[in-house]
Amino acid sequence: MTAKIDVYVFRVLSPLKLESGPFWPDELEESTSKYPYRFDIDLVARAFGVPAAYDSPIPTGISEGIRLAASRAEAINPVGEERWVNFLDEVRQRH
């Protein structure tokens, strides 16, 4: 059985910036800045219960990026324009 995930796609609106104050709930609770590198975002699309299997419907490159982020690894995983557009179209259809 393949796990299902909720997918949220955001557009980055600003350059990466270094902030010194707490922002996220865990930072506010502990009065510390754990995630100082931040940028502004806008929700583009979302889909719920998307199968997490590689390449169906999420392209392998994007699945790998999600997997790495979920395991707290730091990575950038470039995805070609055509695959990205197709993925966004599918997410929008599921919205």
C-alpha positions as CSV (number, residue, x, y, z in Angstrom):
1,M,0.0,0.0,0.0
2,T,1.3,3.4,-0.9
3,A,1.1,6.2,1.7
4,K,-0.9,9.3,0.9
5,I,0.2,12.8,1.6
6,D,-1.3,16.3,1.4
7,V,0.6,18.5,-1.0
8,Y,0.8,22.3,-0.7
9,V,2.6,24.2,-3.5
10,F,3.8,27.7,-2.7
11,R,5.4,30.4,-4.8
12,V,8.4,32.3,-3.3
13,L,7.7,36.0,-3.3
14,S,10.8,37.4,-1.8
15,P,14.6,36.7,-1.6
16,L,15.9,34.6,1.2
17,K,16.5,36.8,4.2
18,L,18.1,36.4,7.6
19,E,15.8,37.2,10.6
20,S,16.9,37.4,14.2
21,G,13.6,37.1,16.1
22,P,11.3,34.1,16.7
23,F,8.4,33.5,14.3
24,W,7.2,29.9,14.3
25,P,5.2,28.5,17.2
26,D,8.0,26.4,18.6
27,E,10.4,29.4,18.3
28,L,7.9,31.7,20.2
29,E,7.4,29.0,22.9
30,E,11.1,28.7,23.5
31,S,11.9,32.4,22.8
32,T,14.6,31.5,20.3
33,S,15.2,31.6,16.6
34,K,15.7,28.1,15.2
35,Y,14.9,28.9,11.6
36,P,16.5,32.3,10.8
37,Y,16.5,32.0,7.0
38,R,13.1,33.0,5.8
39,F,11.2,34.1,2.6
40,D,7.7,35.2,1.9
41,I,5.4,32.7,0.1
42,D,2.0,32.5,-1.5
43,L,-0.2,29.3,-1.8
44,V,-0.5,28.3,-5.4
45,A,-2.3,25.0,-5.1
46,R,-3.1,22.2,-2.7
47,A,-4.3,18.6,-3.0
48,F,-5.2,16.1,-0.3
49,G,-4.6,12.4,-0.2
50,V,-2.1,12.3,-3.1
51,P,-0.4,8.8,-3.5
52,A,3.2,9.1,-2.6
53,A,4.4,6.5,-5.0
54,Y,7.3,7.6,-7.2
55,D,6.3,9.0,-10.6
56,S,2.5,8.6,-10.1
57,P,1.2,11.2,-9.9
58,I,4.1,13.1,-8.3
59,P,7.2,13.1,-10.6
60,T,10.2,11.2,-9.1
61,G,12.3,14.4,-8.7
62,I,9.6,16.1,-6.6
63,S,8.9,12.9,-4.6
64,E,12.6,12.7,-3.8
65,G,12.6,16.3,-2.7
66,I,9.6,15.6,-0.4
67,R,11.3,12.5,1.0
68,L,14.6,14.4,1.7
69,A,12.8,17.2,3.4
70,A,10.7,14.8,5.5
71,S,13.9,13.1,6.7
72,R,15.4,16.5,7.7
73,A,18.0,16.3,5.0
74,E,19.0,19.5,3.3
75,A,18.8,19.3,-0.5
76,I,17.8,21.2,-3.6
77,N,16.3,19.0,-6.3
78,P,15.8,20.8,-9.6
79,V,12.8,19.7,-11.7
80,G,12.4,20.5,-15.4
81,E,9.8,23.1,-16.4
82,E,7.5,20.6,-18.2
83,R,7.4,18.2,-15.3
84,W,6.7,21.0,-12.9
85,V,3.9,22.5,-15.0
86,N,2.3,19.0,-15.4
87,F,2.6,18.5,-11.6
88,L,0.9,21.8,-10.8
89,D,-1.9,21.1,-13.3
90,E,-2.6,17.8,-11.6
91,V,-2.5,19.4,-8.1
92,R,-4.9,22.1,-9.3
93,Q,-7.3,19.4,-10.7
94,R,-7.4,17.7,-7.3
95,H,-8.1,20.9,-5.4
